[in-house]
Amino acid sequence: MTGALPFADRLVAFLPNMRRFALSLSGSADTADDLVQAACERALANQDSFDLSTRFDAWTFRIIRNLWIDQIRRRRTAGQPEDIVDHEEAPGLTELPDVFPRMELREVSAAIGELSQEQREVLMLVCVEDFSYRETAEILSLPIGTVMSRLARARRNLAVACGIIDDADRSPGQKG
């Protein structure tokens, strides 16, 4: 592997992509950071078993997704924690800057967060991480047709949530 980055350096260089994907799954910066840290630990612990013919990014995203699924399973038994943002009386929450572009970004981010996990995963891998449908299908262990239909529904639901198209324009089979 001449000229290639050492494993740890590849992992460090890929951290922004890992965080973006983890954030898309969890919807929480803190949870995303925890997912990325756990994924780095797992990747480093298993670096000797990494197959050089495998795409590094796909391998890393699969680790993050598996960790996320494990967290969801644990949450089902532990219950949902309360988010401090839900409490308006919390100090400092009303002092956020009121900048229009940030508001739009928050609206889009919230709309992405409202998508089902399955739609959000596919949307992030295809539209943000630029994986092909086939690569996304491999990462998520899904048929390619399922990836395509989830992506189509995610795009449509996002367009409705952001006011780009009207929900009335959708047929009943397209909702959800």
C-alpha positions in Angstrom: 0.0 0.0 0.0 2.6 2.5 -1.0 1.6 6.2 -1.0 -1.5 5.5 1.0 -2.2 7.1 4.3 -1.7 5.1 7.5 -5.0 3.8 8.9 -5.3 6.3 11.7 -4.6 9.2 9.4 -7.3 8.1 7.0 -9.7 7.9 9.9 -8.8 11.4 11.1 -9.2 12.8 7.6 -12.6 11.2 7.3 -13.9 12.5 10.7 -16.1 15.3 9.1 -17.9 12.8 6.9 -18.4 10.5 9.8 -19.8 13.3 12.0 -22.1 14.5 9.2 -23.5 11.0 8.8 -23.8 10.4 12.5 -25.6 13.7 12.9 -28.1 12.8 10.2 -28.9 9.6 12.0 -29.2 10.9 15.5 -30.3 14.5 15.0 -28.1 15.5 18.0 -24.6 16.9 17.9 -23.7 15.3 21.2 -25.0 11.9 20.2 -23.3 12.2 16.8 -20.0 13.0 18.6 -20.5 10.0 20.8 -21.2 7.8 17.8 -18.2 9.0 15.9 -16.0 8.4 18.9 -17.3 4.9 19.4 -16.9 4.3 15.6 -13.3 5.4 15.7 -12.6 3.2 18.7 -14.2 0.2 16.9 -12.4 1.0 13.6 -9.0 1.3 15.3 -9.6 -1.9 17.3 -10.5 -3.8 14.1 -8.1 -2.1 11.7 -6.2 -5.4 11.2 -9.3 -7.0 9.8 -10.0 -4.2 7.4 -10.0 -5.6 3.8 -8.0 -3.2 1.5 -10.4 -4.1 -1.3 -13.3 -2.6 0.7 -14.1 1.1 0.5 -12.9 2.8 3.7 -15.8 5.2 3.7 -18.5 2.5 3.3 -16.8 0.4 6.0 -16.8 3.3 8.4 -20.4 4.3 7.7 -21.5 0.7 8.3 -19.8 0.8 11.7 -21.6 4.1 12.6 -25.0 2.7 11.4 -24.5 -0.5 13.4 -23.6 1.5 16.5 -26.7 3.7 16.0 -29.0 0.7 15.7 -27.5 -0.7 18.9 -28.2 2.7 20.7 -31.8 2.6 19.4 -32.3 -0.9 20.8 -30.9 0.2 24.2 -33.1 3.3 24.3 -36.2 1.2 23.8 -35.6 -0.4 27.1 -34.3 2.7 28.9 -36.9 5.2 27.6 -36.4 8.6 26.0 -34.3 11.3 27.7 -35.6 14.9 27.9 -33.9 17.5 25.7 -33.1 20.8 27.4 -34.1 22.7 24.3 -37.7 21.6 25.0 -37.6 23.8 28.1 -38.0 27.5 27.2 -37.1 28.5 30.7 -33.5 27.2 30.3 -31.0 30.1 30.4 -29.3 31.1 27.2 -31.8 29.5 24.7 -33.4 32.8 23.8 -30.1 34.5 23.1 -29.4 32.7 19.8 -28.5 35.0 16.9 -31.5 35.7 14.6 -29.8 35.3 11.2 -32.0 34.4 8.2 -29.6 31.9 6.6 -29.2 30.0 9.8 -32.9 29.9 10.3 -33.3 28.4 6.8 -30.6 25.9 7.6 -32.3 25.0 10.8 -35.6 24.5 9.0 -34.0 22.2 6.5 -32.1 20.4 9.2 -35.4 20.0 11.2 -37.2 18.7 8.0 -34.4 16.1 7.5 -34.8 15.2 11.1 -38.5 14.5 10.6 -37.8 12.0 7.9 -38.0 8.4 8.9 -34.6 6.9 9.8 -34.6 4.8 6.7 -35.3 7.8 4.4 -32.7 9.9 6.3 -30.0 7.3 6.0 -30.5 6.9 2.2 -30.8 10.7 1.7 -27.5 11.4 3.5 -25.5 8.6 1.8 -26.7 9.4 -1.7 -27.1 13.2 -1.6 -24.5 14.3 0.9 -21.9 11.6 0.9 -22.3 11.1 -2.9 -22.5 7.3 -2.8 -24.1 5.6 -5.8 -27.4 3.7 -5.3 -25.5 0.4 -5.5 -23.0 1.5 -2.9 -25.7 2.7 -0.6 -27.6 -0.6 -1.0 -24.4 -2.4 0.0 -23.7 -0.2 3.0 -27.3 -0.6 4.3 -27.7 -4.2 3.2 -30.8 -3.4 1.1 -31.9 -4.1 -2.4 -31.2 -1.3 -4.8 -34.9 -0.8 -5.5 -35.5 -0.1 -1.9 -32.8 2.5 -1.8 -34.3 4.2 -4.9 -37.8 4.2 -3.4 -36.7 5.5 0.0 -34.7 8.2 -1.7 -37.6 9.3 -3.8 -39.9 9.4 -0.8 -37.2 11.3 1.3 -36.7 13.9 -1.4 -40.5 14.4 -1.9 -41.1 14.6 1.9 -38.3 17.1 2.3 -39.6 19.2 -0.6 -43.1 19.3 1.1 -41.6 20.1 4.5 -39.6 23.0 3.1 -42.5 24.4 1.2 -41.1 23.7 -2.2 -44.1 21.6 -3.3 -47.6 21.5 -1.8 -48.6 18.3 0.0 -51.9 18.4 -1.9 -50.0 17.7 -5.1 -49.1 14.2 -3.7 -51.1 11.1 -4.3 -52.1 9.0 -1.2 -49.5 6.4 -2.2 -46.7 8.9 -2.0 -47.3 10.1 1.5 -45.0 8.9 4.3 
